[in-house]
């Protein structure tokens, strides 16, 4: 978690966007004093890939049971996740279907897992944290949903499946064609008409679907792309990891107002790097 050290400069020059004001918020401000002080950063991709060597069969393990997901939800609640719709989404979506069968026995642990091509499926606690932050706007609180959602980095499709439970419509963009195709295959059985998968460079966002009430990124760069800010609706919120110079990645929240952007800095995280360009 970061502290209110005003000397630390946000990588995004919000001032050039028209009088942006900046606020820094501690994690406890969002969860209350009773919540945990810090969530653990995700592990490095190399460490997650090392787990792939521990193969196990998923057959006959009862991973389709709602009780398995309920235990994961219970752990999330114990760690401070309180939003009922976020918890309900985790209870509804079977995470083991989105990981390699050899890693299925670890699907409901609070750990990131490799999904191939140098990418990972994020820790449930980190995903839940980011989804709760998205619900922190006045619009989301009043509507009870995340509205129009843009996800940067589809990956295996698990977070997209969660977002489809929480948003009115979801556009999920992936730059790696093998992962885009894999996510399409894994998400097809859900037959969710609110979810659209796009193979494109996520750095550009997805202008045809803009503006978005909620934008969430599964990769972190040195700054937030201007395209994402341009596509964020007034009253909307963006949640993304950002690389702080000399301080690792942190979660950053950007809110768009009629005349400015404000940002809040939260705890340390570990995501894969944000990259541009398409890869087939």
Residue frames as qw, qx, qy, qz and C-alpha x, y, z in Angstrom:
[[0.000, 0.888, 0.460, 0.000, 0.00, 0.00, 0.00],
 [0.407, 0.441, -0.025, 0.799, 1.22, 3.43, -0.78],
 [0.289, -0.577, -0.451, 0.616, 1.32, 6.39, 1.58],
 [0.192, 0.936, 0.295, 0.004, 0.25, 9.98, 1.11],
 [0.514, -0.423, 0.226, 0.711, 3.67, 11.12, -0.05],
 [0.403, 0.850, 0.192, -0.281, 2.96, 14.06, -2.25],
 [0.106, -0.694, 0.549, 0.453, 6.48, 14.02, -3.64],
 [0.457, 0.039, 0.848, 0.266, 5.69, 10.91, -5.65],
 [0.320, 0.393, -0.255, -0.824, 4.65, 11.89, -9.14],
 [0.753, 0.317, 0.525, -0.239, 1.85, 10.06, -10.93],
 [0.467, -0.072, 0.640, 0.606, 3.09, 8.79, -14.29],
 [0.242, 0.650, 0.614, 0.377, 0.08, 10.27, -16.08],
 [0.147, -0.048, -0.070, 0.985, 0.22, 14.02, -16.61],
 [0.041, 0.654, 0.754, -0.054, -3.39, 14.64, -15.68],
 [0.074, -0.648, -0.135, 0.746, -2.79, 18.36, -15.62],
 [0.014, -0.203, 0.549, 0.811, -2.64, 18.45, -19.37],
 [0.036, -0.401, -0.875, -0.269, -6.19, 17.11, -19.51],
 [0.180, -0.614, -0.295, -0.710, -7.71, 20.30, -18.22],
 [0.307, -0.556, 0.323, -0.702, -7.18, 21.21, -14.61],
 [0.778, -0.190, -0.597, -0.048, -7.07, 17.73, -13.17],
 [0.397, -0.674, 0.425, -0.456, -7.06, 17.51, -9.42],
 [0.618, 0.194, -0.754, 0.107, -5.33, 14.67, -7.69],
 [0.650, -0.545, 0.288, -0.444, -6.24, 12.84, -4.53],
 [0.404, 0.287, -0.861, 0.118, -4.44, 9.96, -2.88],
 [0.768, -0.375, 0.044, -0.517, -6.46, 7.42, -0.90],
 [0.129, -0.382, 0.894, -0.194, -5.32, 4.72, 1.41],
 [0.377, -0.107, -0.886, -0.250, -6.73, 1.25, 1.25],
 [0.116, -0.326, -0.789, 0.508, -8.36, 1.67, 4.61],
 [0.265, 0.260, 0.068, -0.926, -10.42, 4.55, 3.28],
 [0.528, 0.080, -0.571, -0.623, -12.13, 2.19, 0.89],
 [0.591, -0.145, -0.791, -0.052, -12.56, -0.77, 3.24],
 [0.583, -0.731, -0.039, -0.353, -12.74, 0.80, 6.65],
 [0.133, -0.701, 0.642, -0.282, -10.42, 0.40, 9.56],
 [0.804, -0.202, 0.500, -0.248, -11.64, -3.13, 10.19],
 [0.870, 0.483, -0.086, -0.056, -10.39, -4.34, 6.81],
 [0.866, -0.154, 0.109, 0.463, -6.99, -5.87, 6.20],
 [0.191, -0.807, 0.163, 0.534, -4.11, -3.45, 5.88],
 [0.167, 0.605, -0.601, -0.496, -2.73, -4.89, 2.66],
 [0.949, 0.213, 0.181, -0.145, -3.36, -7.55, 0.09],
 [0.625, -0.378, 0.527, 0.435, -0.38, -9.51, -1.12],
 [0.316, 0.615, -0.423, -0.585, 1.05, -8.67, -4.51],
 [0.950, 0.273, 0.041, -0.149, 0.60, -11.25, -7.24],
 [0.719, -0.372, 0.449, 0.378, 3.60, -13.41, -7.87],
 [0.081, 0.575, -0.543, -0.607, 5.95, -12.98, -10.78],
 [0.816, 0.347, -0.194, -0.420, 4.93, -14.74, -13.97],
 [0.434, 0.443, -0.781, 0.072, 8.01, -16.96, -13.74],
 [0.213, -0.170, 0.819, -0.505, 6.94, -18.21, -10.32],
 [0.724, 0.220, 0.280, -0.591, 3.44, -18.92, -11.56],
 [0.719, 0.456, -0.451, -0.268, 4.81, -20.82, -14.55],
 [0.113, 0.392, -0.882, 0.235, 6.92, -22.94, -12.24],
 [0.563, -0.008, 0.609, -0.559, 3.71, -24.23, -10.69],
 [0.755, 0.355, -0.238, -0.497, 2.73, -25.71, -14.05],
 [0.349, 0.377, -0.857, 0.027, 5.12, -28.55, -13.37],
 [0.239, -0.009, 0.842, -0.484, 2.92, -29.80, -10.56],
 [0.469, -0.031, -0.565, -0.678, 0.37, -31.61, -12.70],
 [0.274, 0.094, 0.854, -0.433, -2.72, -33.26, -11.28],
 [0.091, -0.332, -0.799, -0.493, -5.88, -34.66, -12.74],
 [0.306, -0.090, 0.190, -0.928, -9.11, -32.71, -12.23],
 [0.586, -0.169, -0.653, -0.449, -11.35, -35.71, -12.76],
 [0.660, -0.414, -0.627, 0.015, -13.56, -36.67, -9.86],
 [0.354, 0.018, -0.442, 0.824, -12.47, -33.81, -7.65],
 [0.117, -0.732, -0.650, 0.168, -15.90, -32.20, -7.33],
 [0.260, -0.177, 0.032, 0.949, -14.71, -28.83, -8.60],
 [0.148, -0.401, -0.535, -0.729, -18.11, -28.20, -10.18],
 [0.377, -0.584, -0.685, 0.218, -19.66, -28.11, -6.73],
 [0.075, -0.847, -0.122, -0.512, -21.07, -24.76, -5.59],
 [0.713, -0.686, -0.064, 0.128, -19.59, -25.53, -2.17],
 [0.733, -0.011, 0.086, 0.674, -16.07, -25.22, -3.58],
 [0.199, 0.566, 0.166, 0.783, -16.81, -21.73, -4.87],
 [0.478, -0.802, -0.222, -0.280, -18.61, -20.87, -1.64],
 [0.771, -0.466, -0.067, 0.430, -15.46, -21.64, 0.35],
 [0.494, 0.221, 0.138, 0.829, -13.48, -19.30, -1.91],
 [0.142, -0.726, -0.256, -0.622, -16.12, -16.62, -1.40],
 [0.676, -0.703, -0.216, 0.050, -15.85, -17.16, 2.35],
 [0.700, -0.211, 0.009, 0.682, -12.12, -16.54, 2.21],
 [0.235, 0.466, 0.227, 0.822, -12.64, -13.39, 0.15],
 [0.398, -0.789, -0.275, -0.380, -15.16, -12.15, 2.69],
 [0.755, -0.550, -0.141, 0.328, -12.72, -12.89, 5.51],
 [0.579, 0.010, 0.109, 0.808, -10.09, -10.80, 3.71],
 [0.032, -0.463, -0.189, 0.865, -12.44, -7.81, 3.60],
 [0.121, -0.119, -0.621, -0.765, -14.41, -8.15, 0.36],
 [0.201, 0.305, 0.682, -0.634, -17.91, -7.04, 1.28],
 [0.421, 0.261, -0.217, -0.841, -19.78, -6.01, -1.87],
 [0.694, 0.101, 0.641, -0.311, -22.64, -8.54, -2.24],
 [0.761, 0.600, 0.010, -0.247, -22.75, -8.48, -6.04],
 [0.265, 0.688, -0.676, -0.003, -19.02, -9.02, -6.33],
 [0.357, -0.268, 0.860, -0.247, -19.20, -11.99, -3.97],
 [0.763, 0.329, 0.426, -0.360, -22.22, -13.36, -5.85],
 [0.614, 0.683, -0.330, -0.217, -20.32, -13.20, -9.13],
 [0.067, 0.531, -0.839, 0.101, -17.44, -15.22, -7.66],
 [0.547, -0.019, 0.756, -0.359, -19.96, -17.74, -6.36],
 [0.747, 0.497, 0.220, -0.384, -21.52, -18.07, -9.81],
 [0.592, 0.697, -0.385, -0.125, -18.50, -18.41, -12.11],
 [0.953, -0.227, 0.143, 0.142, -16.48, -21.68, -11.97],
 [0.029, -0.873, 0.439, 0.210, -12.82, -20.60, -11.99],
 [0.604, -0.286, 0.717, 0.199, -11.45, -24.10, -12.63],
 [0.702, 0.551, 0.446, 0.068, -12.92, -24.09, -16.14],
 [0.323, 0.941, -0.085, 0.044, -10.58, -21.22, -17.08],
 [0.264, -0.739, 0.615, 0.069, -7.28, -22.77, -15.95],
 [0.441, 0.382, -0.795, -0.168, -5.15, -25.59, -17.34],
 [0.873, -0.270, -0.293, -0.281, -6.61, -28.97, -16.27],
 [0.732, 0.081, -0.508, 0.447, -3.28, -29.80, -14.67],
 [0.145, 0.174, -0.401, 0.888, -3.71, -26.80, -12.35],
 [0.458, -0.497, -0.451, -0.582, -7.41, -27.25, -11.65],
 [0.651, -0.455, -0.553, 0.252, -6.81, -28.38, -8.08],
 [0.373, -0.240, -0.221, 0.869, -5.33, -24.92, -7.39],
 [0.052, 0.530, 0.479, 0.698, -8.13, -23.03, -9.12],
 [0.395, -0.798, -0.341, -0.302, -9.85, -21.92, -5.92],
 [0.636, -0.406, -0.201, 0.625, -6.72, -20.99, -4.03],
 [0.049, 0.977, 0.068, -0.198, -5.83, -17.32, -3.75],
 [0.514, -0.407, 0.498, 0.568, -3.05, -17.50, -6.28],
 [0.485, 0.667, -0.267, -0.499, -2.29, -16.43, -9.83],
 [0.777, -0.007, 0.615, 0.133, -1.82, -19.25, -12.33],
 [0.083, -0.365, 0.585, 0.720, -0.18, -19.42, -15.75],
 [0.679, 0.503, 0.410, -0.343, -2.47, -19.49, -18.78],
 [0.735, 0.265, 0.422, 0.460, 0.23, -19.58, -21.44],
 [0.401, 0.705, 0.194, 0.551, 1.95, -16.99, -23.64],
 [0.361, 0.166, -0.350, 0.848, 3.58, -15.36, -20.62],
 [0.379, -0.440, -0.063, -0.811, 0.23, -14.41, -19.08],
 [0.121, -0.076, -0.892, 0.429, -1.56, -15.36, -15.88],
 [0.403, -0.648, -0.526, -0.376, -5.04, -15.54, -14.41],
 [0.013, -0.560, 0.372, -0.740, -5.02, -13.08, -11.52],
 [0.137, -0.084, -0.844, 0.512, -5.47, -13.90, -7.86],
 [0.211, -0.651, -0.694, -0.223, -9.17, -13.95, -6.83],
 [0.343, -0.696, -0.363, 0.516, -8.49, -11.45, -4.03],
 [0.215, -0.286, 0.240, 0.902, -6.92, -8.96, -6.45],
 [0.064, -0.333, -0.685, -0.645, -9.74, -9.32, -8.97],
 [0.297, -0.700, -0.648, 0.050, -12.32, -8.88, -6.22],
 [0.333, -0.549, -0.159, 0.750, -10.52, -5.81, -4.93],
 [0.100, -0.086, 0.411, 0.902, -10.53, -4.16, -8.35],
 [0.179, -0.481, -0.733, -0.447, -14.19, -4.98, -8.94],
 [0.325, -0.704, -0.528, 0.346, -15.13, -3.49, -5.58],
 [0.241, -0.406, 0.060, 0.879, -13.25, -0.34, -6.47],
 [0.008, -0.206, -0.610, -0.765, -15.23, -0.09, -9.72],
 [0.282, -0.644, -0.697, -0.142, -18.43, -0.13, -7.66],
 [0.371, -0.430, -0.370, 0.735, -17.26, 2.94, -5.75],
 [0.030, 0.145, 0.257, 0.955, -18.86, 5.53, -8.05],
 [0.385, 0.213, 0.388, -0.810, -22.15, 7.29, -7.42],
 [0.616, 0.249, -0.401, -0.630, -23.54, 5.90, -10.68],
 [0.481, 0.101, -0.871, -0.021, -22.65, 2.30, -9.87],
 [0.017, 0.074, 0.773, -0.630, -23.99, 2.63, -6.35],
 [0.487, 0.252, 0.199, -0.812, -27.33, 3.98, -7.56],
 [0.672, 0.298, -0.446, -0.511, -27.71, 1.61, -10.52],
 [0.813, -0.274, 0.477, -0.188, -26.40, -1.49, -8.76],
 [0.897, 0.267, 0.254, 0.245, -24.27, -2.46, -11.74],
 [0.490, -0.421, 0.290, 0.706, -21.07, -1.43, -13.54],
 [0.417, 0.758, 0.030, -0.501, -22.90, -0.16, -16.62],
 [0.776, 0.610, -0.153, 0.044, -20.90, -0.25, -19.84],
 [0.676, -0.601, 0.376, 0.203, -17.58, -1.97, -19.13],
 [0.628, 0.675, -0.386, 0.036, -14.29, -2.07, -21.03],
 [0.827, -0.456, 0.294, 0.147, -11.80, -4.76, -20.01],
 [0.378, 0.780, -0.495, -0.062, -8.22, -4.48, -21.23],
 [0.089, 0.413, -0.900, 0.107, -6.69, -7.94, -21.41],
 [0.836, -0.126, -0.200, -0.495, -9.19, -10.79, -21.77],
 [0.207, -0.444, 0.853, -0.179, -6.64, -13.45, -20.92],
 [0.001, 0.074, 0.995, 0.060, -8.41, -16.76, -20.34],
 [0.329, -0.406, -0.521, -0.675, -11.79, -15.04, -19.96],
 [0.403, -0.407, -0.748, 0.335, -12.42, -15.56, -16.24],
 [0.083, -0.357, -0.293, 0.883, -12.58, -11.89, -15.29],
 [0.262, -0.018, -0.449, -0.854, -14.71, -11.21, -18.38],
 [0.431, -0.361, -0.806, -0.185, -17.16, -13.83, -17.11],
 [0.285, -0.454, -0.573, 0.619, -17.29, -12.07, -13.74],
 [0.031, 0.226, -0.057, -0.972, -17.81, -8.69, -15.41],
 [0.310, -0.197, -0.677, -0.637, -20.67, -10.12, -17.45],
 [0.379, -0.504, -0.757, 0.172, -22.38, -10.83, -14.12],
 [0.299, -0.556, -0.342, 0.696, -21.89, -7.23, -13.00],
 [0.012, -0.321, 0.229, 0.919, -22.21, -4.98, -16.06],
 [0.621, 0.529, 0.288, -0.502, -24.96, -4.15, -18.51],
 [0.831, 0.551, -0.050, 0.062, -22.61, -4.72, -21.44],
 [0.594, -0.620, 0.407, 0.311, -18.96, -5.74, -21.49],
 [0.691, 0.685, -0.227, 0.050, -16.32, -5.31, -24.19],
 [0.724, -0.545, 0.363, 0.218, -13.16, -7.29, -23.51],
 [0.534, 0.791, -0.293, -0.055, -10.07, -6.63, -25.66],
 [0.807, -0.371, 0.392, 0.241, -7.14, -9.04, -26.09],
 [0.261, 0.809, -0.417, -0.323, -4.01, -8.47, -28.21],
 [0.166, -0.355, 0.911, 0.127, -2.79, -12.09, -28.24],
 [0.638, 0.113, -0.437, -0.624, -4.75, -14.10, -30.80],
 [0.474, -0.016, -0.879, 0.057, -4.25, -17.52, -29.14],
 [0.028, -0.192, -0.700, 0.687, -5.65, -16.18, -25.85],
 [0.443, 0.180, -0.036, -0.878, -8.50, -14.39, -27.63],
 [0.620, 0.068, -0.654, -0.429, -9.46, -17.65, -29.35],
 [0.352, -0.070, -0.876, 0.323, -9.10, -19.64, -26.13],
 [0.155, 0.176, 0.492, -0.838, -11.27, -17.21, -24.18],
 [0.547, 0.128, -0.280, -0.778, -13.93, -17.31, -26.90],
 [0.581, -0.004, -0.799, -0.157, -14.02, -21.09, -26.64],
 [0.253, -0.129, -0.794, 0.537, -14.16, -21.11, -22.84],
 [0.214, 0.212, 0.324, -0.897, -16.84, -18.40, -22.65],
 [0.361, -0.027, -0.631, -0.687, -19.06, -19.84, -25.39],
 [0.332, -0.336, -0.881, 0.025, -20.99, -22.16, -23.03],
 [0.059, -0.364, -0.497, 0.785, -22.05, -19.16, -20.93],
 [0.133, 0.561, 0.655, 0.489, -23.99, -17.74, -23.92],
 [0.176, -0.684, -0.359, 0.610, -23.97, -14.29, -22.35],
 [0.401, 0.724, 0.399, 0.396, -25.30, -11.72, -24.81],
 [0.198, -0.976, -0.021, 0.082, -23.90, -8.86, -22.71],
 [0.559, -0.579, 0.439, 0.400, -20.29, -9.91, -23.40],
 [0.707, 0.706, -0.037, 0.016, -18.33, -9.13, -26.56],
 [0.719, -0.408, 0.320, 0.462, -14.75, -10.25, -27.16],
 [0.449, 0.887, -0.084, -0.063, -12.50, -8.17, -29.42],
 [0.823, -0.079, 0.161, 0.539, -9.10, -9.05, -30.88],
 [0.265, 0.884, 0.036, 0.384, -7.27, -5.73, -30.94],
 [0.453, 0.243, -0.412, 0.752, -4.56, -3.64, -29.32],
 [0.404, -0.700, -0.566, 0.162, -5.87, -2.85, -25.85],
 [0.356, -0.274, -0.093, 0.889, -3.76, 0.29, -25.65],
 [0.090, -0.185, -0.394, -0.896, -6.29, 1.84, -28.02],
 [0.424, 0.167, 0.555, -0.696, -9.24, 0.78, -25.91],
 [0.231, 0.346, 0.851, 0.321, -12.30, 0.19, -28.08],
 [0.091, 0.143, -0.006, -0.985, -13.75, 3.47, -29.41],
 [0.348, -0.235, -0.649, -0.634, -16.86, 1.96, -31.06],
 [0.500, -0.493, -0.711, 0.032, -18.27, 1.02, -27.66],
 [0.276, -0.130, -0.372, 0.877, -17.36, 4.24, -25.84],
 [0.047, -0.626, 0.573, -0.527, -18.08, 5.87, -23.51],
 [0.659, -0.147, -0.730, 0.106, -17.62, 3.33, -20.73],
 [0.535, -0.761, -0.006, -0.368, -18.83, 3.65, -17.15],
 [0.741, -0.549, 0.383, 0.059, -16.15, 1.22, -15.97],
 [0.659, 0.612, -0.433, 0.058, -12.71, 0.42, -17.36],
 [0.753, -0.540, 0.376, -0.005, -10.49, -2.26, -15.85],
 [0.522, 0.672, -0.524, -0.037, -7.02, -3.32, -16.98],
 [0.959, -0.267, 0.088, 0.027, -5.25, -6.61, -16.39],
 [0.770, 0.171, -0.019, 0.614, -1.78, -5.28, -17.25],
 [0.282, -0.896, -0.114, 0.324, 0.24, -2.35, -15.98],
 [0.621, 0.530, 0.052, 0.575, 2.34, 0.23, -17.80],
 [0.408, -0.065, -0.242, 0.878, 4.29, 3.34, -16.89],
 [0.216, 0.162, 0.134, -0.953, 1.24, 5.49, -17.54],
 [0.479, 0.459, 0.697, -0.273, -2.44, 5.19, -18.33],
 [0.311, 0.215, 0.600, 0.705, -3.07, 5.45, -22.08],
 [0.183, 0.191, 0.040, -0.964, -4.82, 8.62, -23.15],
 [0.406, -0.111, -0.685, -0.595, -7.27, 6.54, -25.21],
 [0.356, -0.372, -0.835, 0.196, -8.64, 4.94, -22.06],
 [0.076, -0.389, -0.388, 0.832, -9.23, 8.31, -20.43],
 [0.246, 0.125, -0.335, -0.901, -10.92, 9.64, -23.54],
 [0.475, -0.173, -0.754, -0.420, -13.28, 6.66, -23.58],
 [0.216, -0.284, -0.779, 0.516, -14.20, 6.92, -19.89],
 [0.148, -0.723, -0.522, -0.428, -17.66, 8.37, -19.38],
 [0.118, -0.485, 0.291, -0.816, -18.25, 11.38, -17.16],
 [0.726, -0.376, 0.244, -0.521, -19.04, 9.88, -13.77],
 [0.954, 0.129, -0.271, -0.016, -17.14, 6.75, -14.72],
 [0.526, -0.713, 0.464, 0.004, -14.18, 5.04, -13.07],
 [0.739, 0.491, -0.458, 0.057, -11.01, 3.38, -14.34],
 [0.714, -0.589, 0.378, -0.033, -9.02, 0.86, -12.28],
 [0.806, 0.512, -0.258, 0.145, -5.58, -0.19, -13.47],
 [0.770, -0.430, 0.069, 0.465, -2.15, -1.21, -12.20],
 [0.340, 0.915, -0.130, 0.175, 0.45, 1.46, -12.89],
 [0.808, 0.012, -0.215, 0.548, 4.21, 1.24, -12.63],
 [0.253, -0.966, 0.013, 0.042, 5.40, 3.85, -10.14],
 [0.532, 0.682, -0.395, 0.309, 8.93, 4.98, -10.88],
 [0.221, 0.440, -0.712, 0.501, 11.23, 3.19, -8.49],
 [0.420, -0.183, 0.583, -0.671, 8.35, 1.80, -6.44],
 [0.153, 0.130, 0.977, 0.070, 6.83, -1.12, -8.36],
 [0.227, -0.381, -0.622, -0.645, 3.22, -1.42, -9.43],
 [0.147, 0.207, 0.621, -0.741, 0.28, 0.02, -7.52],
 [0.140, 0.611, 0.763, 0.159, -3.44, 0.04, -8.10],
 [0.027, -0.157, 0.007, 0.987, -4.61, 3.39, -9.44],
 [0.192, 0.661, 0.721, -0.074, -8.19, 4.63, -9.67],
 [0.076, -0.040, 0.211, 0.974, -9.11, 7.46, -12.04],
 [0.197, 0.654, 0.681, -0.266, -12.52, 9.12, -11.82],
 [0.205, 0.259, 0.391, 0.859, -13.78, 11.38, -14.57],
 [0.057, 0.642, 0.491, -0.586, -15.76, 14.47, -13.68],
 [0.439, 0.829, 0.347, 0.004, -17.35, 17.02, -15.98],
 [0.210, 0.958, -0.173, 0.091, -14.31, 19.30, -15.83],
 [0.041, -0.710, 0.687, -0.147, -11.42, 17.19, -14.54],
 [0.834, -0.001, -0.551, 0.020, -9.98, 13.80, -13.65],
 [0.426, -0.701, 0.468, -0.328, -9.06, 12.75, -10.12],
 [0.747, 0.214, -0.628, 0.043, -6.93, 9.81, -9.16],
 [0.672, -0.605, 0.325, -0.277, -6.36, 7.71, -6.06],
 [0.447, 0.471, -0.756, 0.085, -3.43, 5.43, -5.36],
 [0.871, -0.373, 0.075, -0.310, -3.94, 2.15, -3.52],
 [0.735, -0.485, 0.468, 0.072, -1.88, -0.89, -2.57],
 [0.007, 0.545, -0.754, -0.366, 0.98, -2.64, -4.31],
 [0.896, 0.246, 0.277, -0.245, 0.15, -5.30, -6.90],
 [0.271, -0.419, 0.738, 0.455, 1.99, -7.41, -9.47],
 [0.747, 0.534, 0.293, -0.266, 0.61, -7.69, -13.00],
 [0.709, 0.177, 0.423, 0.536, 2.14, -8.55, -16.34],
 [0.162, -0.361, 0.151, 0.906, 3.47, -5.56, -18.32],
 [0.494, 0.720, 0.328, -0.360, 1.14, -3.57, -20.55],
 [0.389, -0.195, 0.610, 0.662, 2.20, -3.96, -24.18],
 [0.479, 0.595, 0.007, -0.645, 1.08, -2.57, -27.50],
 [0.300, 0.414, -0.726, -0.461, 0.59, -4.26, -30.84],
 [0.910, 0.034, 0.048, -0.410, -1.09, -7.46, -32.01],
 [0.097, -0.444, 0.888, 0.065, 0.38, -10.94, -31.82],
 [0.822, 0.119, -0.253, -0.496, -1.05, -13.85, -33.74]]
